[in-house]
């Protein structure tokens, strides 16, 4: 089943799919389908459910406007791997042989899009051609990048695309700012139109690279309250009870080898000369598990 199956009208849509999955089912028009389901629904609700299933790529119509499961009418679903030369391959959900899509049959689809495609030529079980019938879900919907002169430039630009910004009076955009934007218009020429959703920071700010990655990967920069509460309870000094079974080396000169911008100071070294003239190098590793106990909010 399509991974983007919507819940809207879910019960009716499920019943329609079950009907079409029956071995004896024959493609039927909307009027024929209504005759089969008129006890469960009305014509308007049936139309909405049929349109939704068709939009999701689960069912399709033949030339006589008769509906059936998409795969029974020669359609397949999958993710498009678009090559720079313009052609592509559809990696099929049914694990069948990748479907070759000529450049002339891409039909506004982009690399990474989840698509419905129709098989148009089958020279062998290992070689088939097709055309993109519909983009079911875009692989690229939002971007995070630097705004400059009316465009957004993502750090990892997928396919050398140009993201032009749609003018919006709600945002006063300054050059060299990090923004999050939504793609609102797609095009095969490589020029996409985006709408800025949020101005994140100036590109001159400290740790801007970390901020960019966090927003690009949809990582939540805020820790849950239970984690913050556990951290606040951790003492800032070693308690006497914690010295049991440990050697106390706090009277020695031990220094970290991490840089100024490190986020986790968890190792250090020491160096001292023994009585016999040899040097002793000490390597000290933080016992993180003493504070981050198994199963605790901080561990999770």
Secondary structure, DSSP 8 states (H G I E B T S, - for coil): --TT---TTHHHHHHHHHHHTSTT---B-HHHHHHHHTTT--HHHHHHHHHHHHHTTSEEE-TT--EEEGGGGTEEEEEEEE-TTS-EEEEETT----EEE-GGG-TT--TT-EEEEEEEEEEETTEEEEEEEEEEE-S--EEEEEEETTEEEESS-TTS-EEEE---TT----SSEEEEEEEEE--TTSEEEEEEEEEEEETTSTTHHHHHHHHHTT---S--HHHHHHHHTS-SS--GGGGTTS---TTS-EEE-S-TT-S---EEEEEEE-TTS-EEEEEEE--HHHHS-TTSTTT-
